[in-house]
Every structure is written in structure tokens, then in C-alpha cells.
Amino acid sequence: MRKKMILLTADGITSLQLEEEIKKALVPISRRAALVTTASCRYKEKDHNVPILSALMRRFGLEPECVDVEFQDATFLLAYDVVILMGGNPFYLRKHLKKWKNSLEVLTELANRHVLIGISAGSMVLGDTMEFACQIEPGGIEEVGENVDCSGFGIVPLNIMPHYLAYLTAYEQTKEILESYEEETGRKICTINDGDGIIISQAGKKGRYIKDERYTPIVAPGMSEYQAYFFDLYGTLIDIHTEEGDHELWEFMAKYYAYKGARYGSWELRWRYGALIHDEEERLLHENPKQIPEPQVERVFMRLYEEKGVRVSIQEAVDAAQVFRSFSLRYVRLYYGAKELLAHLKKKGKKLYVLSNAQQVFTASELRYLGIYDYFDKVCLSSDYHCKKPDAAYFKALLTSESLDPAKVMMIGNSEYDDIRTAKSLGMGACYIHSNLSPEGETANCDIVMRAMDLPSLEKILCREAHLA
């Protein structure tokens, strides 16, 4: 007898717990797995998840095949033991499933007699509705065209919102939109975080949530109570993406310099910028061979003018640096829960400091723009100190200037190399957060290890730390 299971996930089968659930549902006669690539409307079988899922299916003893309901009646899916509705645009997937009159019957049959797996968009179409997603990310509708139907197939009695924590960071209004939708419609939305999944035994039944144990925070027993916190910024409190290698950026900057009388070709300007950064680092290293150098980028932009015989004020050099930053910036935003974490610690009377490898001319403005500058008792940026993490001198400068006992201070950062090692060597507490900007596969041995970006969970840990000691 064929076993059955519905698995709903956000980012695929990425945990051992989910793999084990699938193994339990497979029977010895299981042979074939369909990877339905329809939702990945731009990439189809070239989607980056195809080789990952194919390798996993082969480990299960199944032969994977890429299929597409955009061009073939959904009935053929019944020939497969495992059917995976892959991620992408949920409205695009729904549109092409719906055009086949028997799609609802096929999906119901798959849910009741096969192993049916929905990943992201694939999870969403199996629920009752996707109306709420239209408000969060309307671009998905624009890709499909006019008269988009936002209803789901109702295979599961859930309305699925995948990648929940990631969306809370990427789209500021996500939580407010979902709560408003629930209040107005009376429909509950079931959120799924990356790594997690929902197992349902058959169509129409409620399921059980399976949390990826890899992402559970690790807290050292008997952790001390800290009176002050040093925060790294980028990758810890702030999510950022810049494109300093973009050719259009350098073409724009070449025009900007030309307006001031300093004529560069775009490639020449890019080359000289890199060379002058290196030259400034060498100068600082010569002045203090024991420190890890961090130049002030405005000096580089000043020298770019001077090399073409143009004299400008330091403010004009700062302006050029900030134009460069704003044009290279794709996004800068707080991780979800960052402001709440800082506010809660401040309310508890803790001292908060920034200790970041960053440029004053960039970062001070970004902290104000994001609304967190005033939470800190002092903001230390490496360009002001001419040295950077993991240099112990940088840590010591802040500890000394604020008369802080290292044993009462915790460093919070997303780099084991830059943040954690030096803090521990100085007798400080340390909290490592593995974020999207952390080195791949990195971890740390310290007081708190956040194996995924989850600042609300960190807030709960830090703000009840007295009970852990």
C-alpha cells in the first residue's frame, strides 16, 4: 500500500528532520520523483534548487525528473511517487495549474495517495488563498498579467506565508499587513521560516510544525549578566548589499569628477581608487606596524581630485564619498527585531556601544536613517581609529575610554574572526550570530551562538539573562 504525506516548506528540504519524515513516507516500490519547475518562470529546469533536490531524491533511491505543467496536462503527475512543487512565483504556478480542468482532482489525489511537497510558492498554492501575498510583494502579480486569481487550491486548510523572518527584514510592513489581513478576513495565516516545515497526513487535515533544530540558539550554562554590549553593525543589526564593482557606478563617478574638473575614464578611476586605498593602508601600516590599518575613505576621494590637479575642500571629498556610497547601495535595512532588542536592553539600564569596521562618512548617516543612532552611548567606527577588528587595540580603545570592565561587557557580532576571538581573548563575553553576511559554514564557541539570524530570540535570551546565571 502506498504511503502518503504532504510537506510544506519555505526553502526546500534543508534539515535532517524533514529528510527523515520523507524517508518514513517512502515505500520500497517508490521509484520516481517529479520536480515541477513551473513557478520558476525565468529559470525552469536551470533553477539553482534543481541539482540540490535531484541529488537528495537520488539519495532516497528515486529517479528525479524536471517537469512543467505550463505545457502539459497535470494528469501526468499521478505517475510519480513523489511530486515537488518548486518555488518561484506562486501566481504563475497557480495560473498554469488552473488552466487544466482536472488540476484540483490531481492535486487532491497526490495529497491522499502520494508524497506531495510544496516549496515556497508550491506551499502557497496548496492553501486556501494567497491574497495577502499580493500586498506584500505585488511584483509577482505584475509578472503574470491582468486578472490574476489569488485563490489557492484548498488542498490544506492553511494560508501559507513562507520565509517569514526573511520577509520581516526585507519588507518593513510584512507583520502589519498580515495582522490586518487576518483581522479583516477572519482567515489565519500560517508562517513558515526557512529550514522549517509542516507535515500533514492527508488533504484537509491540520499538520504539525517541524522546527529545524540546527537553528536553535545555544546558550552557555551559567552565563554571566552583562552591563554593557558592543555591537557590530553590518550582518549583525543591519542587512546591507552594495555593488562597488558595478561598471555603471564607475561611469557615474567619472562624470561626477569631470564636473569638478578632474577627468577620468571609468576604468582609470576604478583602478586609481583601489590603488589609493592600498596606498593609504600601507601608510598607516608604516606609522603603526602592529595595528590592522583602516584608512579614511574621504582621504582617498580627496587624493583622486589632487591627482588631476584639482583642489577641493574636505567637505567636497566627503560629498564625493557619500555620492559613491549612495549610488553603489542596493539596500540597507535593519534585521527584524533590531530596534526592539536595543530598546529593551536600554530600558534595562544597559550601556550600548557600536564597535564596527566601517567608514564614518558612510555609517553615521545610515545609523540615523535607520533610526538607531540614539540608542548607543558611543559609536566607534574603525575609520576614526585608523585600525579595525580583529585588532585588540580597537577593542581596548573603547573599553578604556568608557572605563569598562571586560568581564562585564559582551561583544555581539556575526564574524567569529573579527568579533568573537578577540573579545574572548580580552576576557569579554561574546555572542555569535550566523547571518546572511557571515562566512559560509562559520560557527563559534562562546556564551551565545545564534545559528540563524533571529534577533527576537536573542532579545528573549539577553533580557532574561539574570535568570541564567
C-alpha positions, 0 to 999 in steps of 0.5 A, a space after each residue: 500500500 502506498 504511503 502518503 504525506 504532504 510537506 510544506 516548506 519555505 526553502 526546500 528540504 534543508 534539515 535532517 528532520 524533514 529528510 527523515 519524515 520523507 524517508 518514513 513516507 517512502 515505500 520500497 516500490 517508490 521509484 520516481 520523483 517529479 520536480 515541477 519547475 513551473 513557478 520558476 518562470 525565468 529559470 525552469 529546469 536551470 533553477 539553482 534548487 534543481 541539482 540540490 533536490 535531484 541529488 537528495 531524491 537520488 539519495 532516497 533511491 528515486 529517479 528525479 525528473 524536471 517537469 512543467 505543467 505550463 505545457 502539459 496536462 497535470 494528469 501526468 503527475 499521478 505517475 510519480 511517487 513523489 511530486 515537488 512543487 518548486 518555488 518561484 512565483 506562486 501566481 504563475 504556478 497557480 495560473 498554469 495549474 488552473 488552466 487544466 480542468 482536472 488540476 484540483 482532482 490531481 492535486 487532491 489525489 497526490 495529497 491522499 495517495 502520494 508524497 506531495 511537497 510544496 516549496 515556497 510558492 508550491 506551499 502557497 498554492 496548496 492553501 486556501 488563498 494567497 491574497 495577502 501575498 499580493 500586498 506584500 510583494 505585488 511584483 509577482 502579480 505584475 509578472 503574470 498579467 491582468 486578472 490574476 486569481 489569488 485563490 489557492 487550491 484548498 488542498 490544506 486548510 492553511 494560508 501559507 506565508 513562507 520565509 517569514 523572518 526573511 520577509 520581516 527584514 526585507 519588507 518593513 510592513 510584512 507583520 502589519 499587513 498580515 495582522 490586518 489581513 487576518 483581522 479583516 478576513 477572519 482567515 489565519 495565516 500560517 508562517 513558515 521560516 526557512 529550514 522549517 516545515 509542516 507535515 500533514 497526513 492527508 488533504 484537509 487535515 491540520 499538520 504539525 510544525 517541524 522546527 529545524 533544530 540546527 537553528 536553535 540558539 545555544 546558550 552557555 550554562 551559567 552565563 554571566 549578566 552583562 552591563 554593557 554590549 558592543 555591537 557590530 553593525 553590518 550582518 549583525 543589526 543591519 542587512 546591507 548589499 552594495 555593488 562597488 564593482 558595478 561598471 555603471 557606478 564607475 561611469 557615474 563617478 567619472 562624470 561626477 569628477 569631470 564636473 569638478 574638473 578632474 577627468 577620468 575614464 571609468 576604468 582609470 578611476 576604478 583602478 586609481 581608487 583601489 590603488 589609493 586605498 592600498 596606498 593609504 593602508 600601507 601608510 598607516 601600516 608604516 606609522 603603526 606596524 602592529 595595528 590592522 590599518 583602516 584608512 579614511 575613505 574621504 582621504 582617498 576621494 580627496 587624493 583622486 581630485 589632487 591627482 588631476 590637479 584639482 583642489 577641493 575642500 574636505 567637505 567636497 571629498 566627503 560629498 564625493 564619498 557619500 555620492 559613491 556610497 549612495 549610488 553603489 547601495 542596493 539596500 540597507 535595512 535593519 534585521 527584524 527585531 533590531 530596534 526592539 532588542 536595543 530598546 529593551 536592553 536600554 530600558 534595562 539600564 544597559 550601556 550600548 556601544 557600536 564597535 564596527 569596521 566601517 567608514 564614518 562618512 558612510 555609517 553615521 548617516 545610515 545609523 540615523 536613517 535607520 533610526 538607531 543612532 540614539 540608542 548607543 552611548 558611543 559609536 566607534 567606527 574603525 575609520 576614526 581609529 585608523 585600525 579595525 577588528 580583529 585588532 585588540 587595540 580597537 577593542 581596548 580603545 573603547 573599553 578604556 575610554 568608557 572605563 569598562 570592565 571586560 568581564 562585564 561587557 559582551 561583544 555581539 557580532 556575526 564574524 567569529 574572526 573579527 568579533 568573537 576571538 578577540 573579545 574572548 581573548 580580552 576576557 569579554 563575553 561574546 555572542 555569535 550570530 550566523 547571518 546572511 553576511 557571515 562566512 559560509 559554514 562559520 560557527 563559534 564557541 562562546 556564551 551565545 551562538 545564534 545559528 540563524 539570524 533571529 534577533 527576537 530570540 536573542 532579545 528573549 535570551 539577553 533580557 532574561 539573562 539574570 535568570 541564567 546565571 
